[in-house]
């Protein structure tokens, strides 16, 4: 099986591109079903977070989709022309695709190095692919090996120390702007996992008042209960329908909802600066797609930042963890090598065994045709003929087997194994 990945992330694409390629759970499931109808022989997983959208595919050596087909498919799922984002797309194949996945799951490719949320997000992506029947033995094994690598990295290194999430970076960004928080009102819009992580960091800074608005108030209540148990700080749940009033009261607004369209637009907020008596308002929108229309940042004394604006915080985070990276890369390379060994055993061993069986079957069929035409064949003669047949098979096998084993050392065994299976019409048990 070939492994490919196509995608874009915070390094290759601005948020304007990433939000157009973002998939929620339902959209990812629908896309995978469509991929299965179009390319029934492949396995696939879609990983979509605030900082990346990636499509992982495993397919037969000469199968589909190819890189260009995968890019076209991803674009069509979001109603885009492929050339609308082709410059932002990267792609990797085979060993480089495997290495890339291990880096992603281990949070070495995240905006926030050591991001504590990425592992759960990828596991959720695998769960979606499993539900729609797009995970087979190849990707199942690959992702499980990636999870094992991530666990080892987070256990044996300090890559996850400190603020290792986008939410933590947002809180740190606010800290860099305000010298004190005990006189500040914070409005959190959204009560999902990202909101909880962010709010926990915000509470550590001791704001005067915390408001949480969410479409489902019970979720906001549950979030505040969990945080109160850990921090002994209580917040208030406020209605989403009264956001203008809450924006008037707030000093800091952080938005994290999964809404597909902006929930805060300029026109309804036109009189917000006057209502606030032109007090500065810091808005940090860490949702992808964005929750706040960029035009809102044009209002007087409204300072709007999105997830890409957190780069200064994340770069400092990366510098502090730089010394951990060498050890992380060593761990990843060891796990990559283990997966390659597993893959080689699937490619080389079964192919050689199937070729041996096929050659032996042909030899036995021809021997059976000849035997009735021979006179007075003794048991000893039959034994000698069987031995000769065995030696012929072994000598024919020697060249292909040596080539497969040699190529497995450079990662090329898959192509040769697939060629042998096609040439000799070998049954593929994979």
C-alpha positions, 0 to 999 in steps of 0.5 A, spaced: 500 500 500 502 507 498 501 512 503 499 519 501 497 526 505 495 532 502 494 538 506 495 545 508 497 548 515 498 555 519 505 555 515 503 554 508 496 558 508 493 564 511 487 563 515 482 566 509 484 559 506 484 554 512 477 556 514 474 555 507 478 548 507 475 546 514 471 540 516 467 539 522 465 532 524 459 531 519 462 534 513 468 530 514 464 524 514 460 526 508 467 527 504 469 520 506 463 517 504 464 521 497 471 518 497 469 511 498 464 512 492 469 515 488 475 510 490 473 504 493 479 501 494 482 506 498 483 508 506 482 515 508 482 519 514 481 527 514 484 531 520 481 538 520 483 543 526 484 550 527 491 550 524 490 545 519 486 540 514 489 534 511 487 528 507 491 521 509 490 516 504 492 509 503 491 505 496 494 500 492 501 501 489 497 502 482 491 505 485 487 511 486 487 517 488 493 520 486 496 526 489 492 531 483 486 527 484 486 527 492 487 535 491 481 536 486 477 531 491 478 536 497 477 542 493 470 539 490 468 537 498 468 545 500 466 548 493 472 550 491 476 550 485 483 546 486 487 552 483 484 557 489 489 554 494 494 549 490 499 554 492 498 553 499 498 545 499 503 540 501 503 533 499 508 527 502 508 520 499 510 513 503 516 514 508 515 522 508 507 521 509 508 517 515 514 521 518 509 527 517 503 524 521 508 522 526 510 529 527 503 532 527 500 527 532 506 528 536 505 536 536 511 537 533 508 540 527 503 545 531 503 552 531 504 551 539 509 546 539 507 541 544 500 542 543 496 538 548 490 538 544 492 535 537 492 528 539 485 528 541 483 531 535 487 526 531 483 520 535 477 524 533 478 524 526 480 516 526 473 515 530 470 518 524 473 515 519 472 508 522 465 510 523 464 510 515 468 504 514 474 508 511 479 505 516 483 498 514 489 495 517 494 499 513 491 506 516 489 503 523 496 500 524 499 507 522 495 511 526 496 507 532 503 507 531 503 514 531 499 515 537 504 510 541 510 515 538 506 521 541 505 518 548 512 516 548 514 523 546 510 526 551 512 521 557 519 522 556 520 529 554 518 536 556 515 538 550 509 539 553 511 543 559 508 550 560 502 553 555 502 548 550 495 550 546 492 555 542 488 557 548 494 558 552 497 562 547 491 566 547 491 567 554 499 569 554 497 574 548 492 578 553 497 578 558 502 581 554 497 587 552 494 588 559 499 589 565 493 587 570 487 583 570 484 584 577 480 590 574 478 586 567 471 583 565 473 577 560 467 574 555 468 567 553 464 565 547 463 558 546 464 552 551 467 547 547 474 544 549 478 550 546 474 554 550 475 550 556 482 550 555 483 557 554 478 559 560 482 555 565 488 559 563 484 566 563 482 564 570 489 563 573 490 570 571 485 573 576 480 577 572 475 581 576 469 578 572 468 572 567 462 571 563 461 565 558 456 565 552 454 559 549 448 556 544 447 551 549 447 554 556 447 547 560 454 546 556 457 553 559 454 551 566 457 544 566 464 548 564 464 553 569 462 547 574 468 543 572 473 550 572 470 552 579 472 545 582 479 546 580 480 554 581 475 556 586 473 561 581 466 562 579 464 565 572 457 567 570 453 564 564 450 569 559 445 569 554 448 569 546 442 573 544 444 579 549 451 579 546 451 586 544 450 588 552 456 583 554 461 586 549 459 593 552 461 590 559 467 586 557 474 588 556 477 582 553 473 577 548 475 570 546 471 567 541 472 559 540 465 557 537 465 552 531 460 556 527 461 555 520 459 563 519 461 569 523 457 570 529 459 577 530 459 582 524 460 590 523 453 592 522 450 590 528 456 592 532 456 599 529 455 603 535 459 599 540 464 604 541 460 609 543 456 604 548 463 603 551 465 610 551 470 608 547 474 604 552 479 599 548 476 592 547 481 586 546 478 581 541 481 574 540 478 570 535 481 563 535 476 559 531 477 557 524 472 558 521 473 565 524 467 567 529 468 575 528 468 578 521 475 582 520 471 588 519 469 589 526 476 590 527 475 597 524 471 600 529 474 605 534 478 602 539 476 595 538 483 591 537 481 584 533 486 579 533 485 572 530 489 565 531 495 567 526 496 573 530 498 569 536 505 567 532 509 571 537 507 567 543 508 561 539 515 562 537 517 564 544 514 557 546 518 554 540 524 557 542 523 555 550 522 547 547 528 547 542 532 543 546 527 538 546 526 537 539 532 533 538 530 527 542 523 528 539 526 527 532 530 520 535 523 517 538 519 519 531 525 516 527 525 509 531 517 509 530 518 510 523 523 505 522 518 500 526 512 501 522 517 500 515 519 494 518 511 492 519 510 494 512 516 490 509 513 484 512 507 485 509 509 486 502 515 481 502 513 475 506 506 474 503 509 476 496 515 471 496 510 465 499 505 466 494 510 466 488 513 460 491 506 457 492 504 459 484 511 456 482 510 450 485 502 449 483 505 450 476 510 445 477 506 440 480 500 441 474 506 439 469 509 433 473 502 430 473 501 431 466 507 427 464 507 422 470 502 418 466 506 418 460 512 415 463 513 407 464 515 404 470 516 410 475 519 408 482 517 411 488 525 413 488 524 416 481 518 420 484 522 422 490 527 425 485 523 428 480 519 432 486 526 434 489 528 437 482 521 441 482 523 444 489 530 446 486 527 449 480 522 453 484 528 455 489 532 457 484 527 461 480 525 464 487 532 466 489 532 472 484 526 476 486 526 474 493 533 477 493 531 483 490 525 484 494 529 484 501 534 489 498 529 494 496 526 493 502 532 497 505 531 503 501 523 503 501 522 500 494 519 493 496 512 495 495 513 497 488 516 490 486 512 486 490 506 489 487 509 488 480 510 480 482 503 480 484 500 482 477 505 479 473 504 472 476 496 473 478 498 472 485 492 473 490 493 479 494 491 477 502 492 484 504 
